[in-house]
Amino acid sequence: MKISYGKLRVPLHRVTEGEDGAHGLFACEVDVEVLGENFTEAYTHGDNREVVATDTMKNFILRQAMAYGGVTLEGFAAHLGRGFLSTYPVMQAVRVTVRELRFDALSAVLFSRSRDDHGMAMAELDGGGLTGHRSGREDLWLLKVTGSAFTRFARDEYTTLPERVDRPLYVRLDVHWCYEDPADGEGGDRHVPSLDVRDEVARTFHEFVSESIQHLVHEMGTRILARWEQLASVSFTAENHTRDPVGDVGSTRVFTDPFPAQGLITLTLTR
């Protein structure tokens, strides 16, 4: 029997004030999943004596937001994982996922909540330390109005899609990466901010004339690994949301929503 349990979507907002009066905001939501066989009796016999309540986990996460002195999602995930294992020895292993609740600073005291792309980090730990990790930037929606093509693809009696030598390309992207040394992800000069990865992805999309989404994400991944040698791998999950053409008048073109199903493209590049 394989079991796990935990707490999902614990939200927190930590505000700090600098000497100059400017405020910093660290906002995120946290999932924690407890792994291992030590809670089997709760499943098979209703014996809860070893069970750490998920409400207790929630309170632990909130208190640790005050104890954590860093500013990275990766560092907070690892900090929570180590804290859970040292505080509750009954836990054999934990998986902690932290997702940014994105607020864009408008002034030293004012922030605007954004539902757009956001950073994330995952850390998995057992008694021996970190066993898995991942960083990422998720839910990027990018539209390039020219400079993308899809031609020379396989055709048979089921193919109705026309070739397009220059199309607006509208994609949703999740980008994830792992470090050669996971400690680099927790902070310091070798930490790669997810905003920088987002900017590199957008720059590649702008500059590169692609023949397909597969072609595009491969170029994105190649450039990311070339720019940050501390990264061991990068992966993409891409959805094609490109609109269908309606017509054009001169240089003006009109598009509309496509059939409600998306193409899916994935890629993982390792160094």
C-alpha positions as CSV (number, residue, x, y, z in Angstrom):
1,M,0.0,0.0,0.0
2,K,1.3,3.4,-1.0
3,I,0.0,6.4,1.0
4,S,0.5,10.1,1.5
5,Y,-1.5,12.9,3.0
6,G,-1.0,16.6,3.6
7,K,-2.3,20.2,3.3
8,L,-3.0,22.1,0.1
9,R,-2.9,25.8,-0.8
10,V,-1.9,27.4,2.5
11,P,-1.7,31.1,1.7
12,L,0.6,33.5,3.4
13,H,1.8,37.1,2.9
14,R,5.0,38.2,4.7
15,V,5.7,42.0,4.8
16,T,9.1,43.4,5.7
17,E,10.0,47.1,6.0
18,G,13.5,48.3,4.9
19,E,15.5,51.1,6.5
20,D,14.4,53.4,3.7
21,G,10.7,52.8,4.3
22,A,10.2,50.6,1.3
23,H,8.3,47.4,1.9
24,G,9.1,43.9,0.6
25,L,6.3,41.4,0.1
26,F,6.8,37.6,0.0
27,A,3.5,36.0,-0.9
28,C,2.9,32.4,-1.8
29,E,0.7,29.4,-1.2
30,V,2.2,26.1,0.0
31,D,1.3,22.4,-0.4
32,V,2.9,19.8,1.8
33,E,2.6,16.1,1.3
34,V,3.8,13.6,3.8
35,L,5.3,10.4,2.3
36,G,6.1,7.0,3.8
37,E,4.4,4.1,5.5
38,N,4.3,5.3,9.2
39,F,0.7,6.4,8.9
40,T,-0.6,3.1,7.6
41,E,-2.5,2.2,10.8
42,A,-4.6,5.4,10.4
43,Y,-5.8,4.0,7.0
44,T,-6.2,0.3,8.0
45,H,-7.4,0.6,11.6
46,G,-8.4,4.2,12.2
47,D,-5.5,4.6,14.6
48,N,-4.6,8.3,14.6
49,R,-2.1,8.3,17.4
50,E,0.8,9.1,15.1
51,V,-1.1,11.4,12.7
52,V,0.0,15.0,12.5
53,A,-3.2,16.9,11.8
54,T,-3.2,18.8,8.5
55,D,-4.4,21.9,10.5
56,T,-1.2,21.5,12.5
57,M,0.8,21.5,9.3
58,K,-1.0,24.7,8.2
59,N,0.0,26.4,11.5
60,F,3.6,25.2,11.2
61,I,3.9,26.7,7.7
62,L,2.6,30.1,8.8
63,R,4.9,30.3,11.8
64,Q,7.9,29.2,9.7
65,A,7.2,32.1,7.3
66,M,8.4,34.3,10.1
67,A,11.5,32.2,10.9
68,Y,12.6,31.9,7.3
69,G,15.1,34.7,6.6
70,G,15.4,34.2,2.8
71,V,13.4,35.5,-0.2
72,T,13.4,32.6,-2.7
73,L,10.7,30.1,-3.2
74,E,13.2,27.3,-3.4
75,G,14.8,28.2,-0.1
76,F,11.4,28.4,1.6
77,A,10.4,25.0,0.3
78,A,13.6,23.4,1.6
79,H,13.4,25.3,4.9
80,L,9.8,23.9,5.4
81,G,10.8,20.4,4.5
82,R,13.8,20.3,6.9
83,G,11.6,21.8,9.6
84,F,8.8,19.2,9.2
85,L,11.2,16.3,9.4
86,S,13.1,17.6,12.4
87,T,9.9,18.6,14.3
88,Y,7.9,15.4,13.5
89,P,10.3,12.4,13.3
90,V,7.3,10.2,12.4
91,M,7.4,11.7,9.0
92,Q,9.7,9.6,6.8
93,A,9.7,12.1,3.8
94,V,7.9,15.2,2.7
95,R,7.3,17.0,-0.6
96,V,6.8,20.8,-0.3
97,T,5.5,22.9,-3.3
98,V,5.5,26.7,-3.1
99,R,3.7,28.8,-5.7
100,E,4.1,32.5,-5.9
101,L,1.1,34.7,-5.2
102,R,2.2,37.4,-7.6
103,F,2.0,41.0,-6.6
104,D,3.6,43.7,-8.7
105,A,5.0,46.7,-6.8
106,L,3.5,50.0,-7.8
107,S,5.2,52.0,-5.0
108,A,7.1,51.5,-1.8
109,V,3.8,50.6,-0.1
110,L,1.4,49.6,-2.9
111,F,1.2,46.3,-4.7
112,S,-1.1,45.1,-7.5
113,R,-2.3,41.4,-7.4
114,S,-1.6,39.7,-10.7
115,R,-3.2,36.5,-12.0
116,D,-0.6,36.1,-14.7
117,D,2.5,33.9,-14.8
118,H,4.1,33.1,-11.5
119,G,7.1,31.3,-10.0
120,M,7.1,28.0,-8.2
121,A,9.5,25.6,-6.5
122,M,9.3,22.0,-5.2
123,A,11.6,20.3,-2.7
124,E,11.4,16.6,-1.7
125,L,13.3,15.5,1.4
126,D,13.8,12.6,3.7
127,G,16.1,12.0,6.7
128,G,19.2,12.1,4.5
129,G,18.4,15.4,3.0
130,L,17.1,16.7,-0.4
131,T,16.1,13.9,-2.7
132,G,14.4,15.9,-5.5
133,H,13.8,19.5,-6.5
134,R,12.3,21.7,-9.2
135,S,12.0,25.4,-10.0
136,G,9.7,27.0,-12.5
137,R,7.7,29.7,-14.1
138,E,4.1,28.7,-14.9
139,D,1.2,29.9,-16.8
140,L,2.9,32.2,-19.4
141,W,0.5,33.3,-22.1
142,L,2.5,34.6,-25.1
143,L,1.2,35.8,-28.5
144,K,3.5,36.5,-31.4
145,V,1.7,38.1,-34.3
146,T,4.2,37.3,-37.0
147,G,7.3,35.3,-37.4
148,S,6.0,31.7,-36.8
149,A,5.2,29.0,-39.3
150,F,3.8,25.5,-39.6
151,T,4.4,23.8,-42.9
152,R,5.5,20.6,-44.5
153,F,3.7,18.4,-41.9
154,A,2.4,14.9,-42.6
155,R,-0.9,14.8,-44.5
156,D,-3.5,12.1,-45.0
157,E,-7.2,11.8,-45.5
158,Y,-7.9,13.1,-42.0
159,T,-5.8,16.3,-42.5
160,T,-7.7,19.5,-43.0
161,L,-5.3,22.0,-41.5
162,P,-3.8,24.3,-44.1
163,E,-0.1,25.1,-44.1
164,R,0.7,28.5,-42.7
165,V,4.0,30.2,-43.6
166,D,3.4,33.1,-41.3
167,R,0.8,32.9,-38.5
168,P,0.1,34.5,-35.2
169,L,1.2,32.0,-32.6
170,Y,-0.5,32.0,-29.2
171,V,0.9,29.6,-26.6
172,R,0.5,28.8,-22.9
173,L,3.8,27.7,-21.3
174,D,5.1,26.1,-18.1
175,V,8.9,26.1,-17.8
176,H,10.7,24.1,-15.2
177,W,14.3,23.6,-14.4
178,C,16.7,21.7,-12.0
179,Y,20.1,22.8,-10.7
180,E,23.3,20.8,-10.9
181,D,23.7,21.7,-7.2
182,P,20.3,22.1,-5.6
183,A,21.9,24.5,-3.0
184,D,22.2,27.1,-5.8
185,G,18.4,27.2,-6.0
186,E,18.0,28.3,-2.4
187,G,19.7,31.7,-2.9
188,G,23.0,33.4,-3.6
189,D,24.7,34.5,-6.7
190,R,24.0,31.3,-8.6
191,H,20.2,31.4,-8.0
192,V,18.3,31.9,-11.2
193,P,15.2,34.2,-10.7
194,S,12.2,32.9,-12.5
195,L,11.5,36.3,-13.8
196,D,14.9,36.1,-15.7
197,V,13.8,32.8,-17.2
198,R,10.5,34.3,-18.3
199,D,12.4,37.2,-19.9
200,E,14.7,34.8,-21.7
201,V,11.8,32.8,-23.0
202,A,10.0,35.9,-24.2
203,R,13.2,37.2,-25.9
204,T,13.7,33.9,-27.8
205,F,10.0,33.9,-28.9
206,H,10.5,37.5,-30.2
207,E,13.8,36.8,-32.0
208,F,13.4,33.3,-33.3
209,V,11.5,32.4,-36.5
210,S,10.1,29.0,-35.7
211,E,8.8,26.3,-37.9
212,S,6.7,24.7,-35.1
213,I,6.1,24.9,-31.4
214,Q,8.5,22.0,-31.1
215,H,11.1,24.0,-32.9
216,L,10.4,27.0,-30.7
217,V,10.7,25.3,-27.3
218,H,13.9,23.5,-28.3
219,E,15.5,26.9,-29.1
220,M,14.2,28.3,-25.8
221,G,15.7,25.4,-23.8
222,T,19.0,25.5,-25.7
223,R,19.4,29.2,-24.9
224,I,18.5,28.8,-21.2
225,L,21.1,26.0,-20.7
226,A,23.7,28.1,-22.6
227,R,23.0,31.2,-20.4
228,W,22.9,29.4,-17.0
229,E,25.6,26.8,-16.7
230,Q,24.4,25.9,-13.1
231,L,21.2,24.4,-14.5
232,A,21.2,20.6,-15.1
233,S,18.0,20.5,-17.1
234,V,15.0,22.5,-18.4
235,S,11.6,21.3,-19.5
236,F,8.6,22.8,-21.2
237,T,4.9,22.0,-21.3
238,A,3.3,24.1,-24.1
239,E,-0.3,24.3,-25.3
240,N,-1.2,25.7,-28.7
241,H,-4.0,28.3,-28.4
242,T,-3.5,29.8,-31.8
243,R,-6.6,31.5,-33.2
244,D,-8.3,30.6,-36.4
245,P,-8.2,33.2,-39.2
246,V,-11.5,34.9,-40.3
247,G,-10.3,37.1,-43.1
248,D,-8.2,40.1,-43.9
249,V,-8.5,43.6,-45.5
250,G,-5.2,45.0,-46.6
251,S,-2.8,44.7,-43.7
252,T,-5.5,44.1,-41.2
253,R,-6.3,40.5,-40.2
254,V,-9.1,39.1,-37.9
255,F,-8.9,35.9,-35.9
256,T,-11.3,34.1,-33.6
257,D,-11.2,31.3,-31.0
258,P,-10.4,27.9,-32.4
259,F,-12.1,24.6,-31.8
260,P,-12.0,24.1,-28.0
261,A,-9.1,21.6,-27.9
262,Q,-5.4,22.5,-27.6
263,G,-2.3,20.9,-29.1
264,L,0.2,19.7,-26.4
265,I,4.0,19.8,-26.8
266,T,6.5,18.8,-24.1
267,L,10.3,18.8,-24.1
268,T,13.0,18.1,-21.5
269,L,16.6,19.0,-22.3
270,T,19.5,17.8,-20.1
271,R,23.0,19.0,-20.1
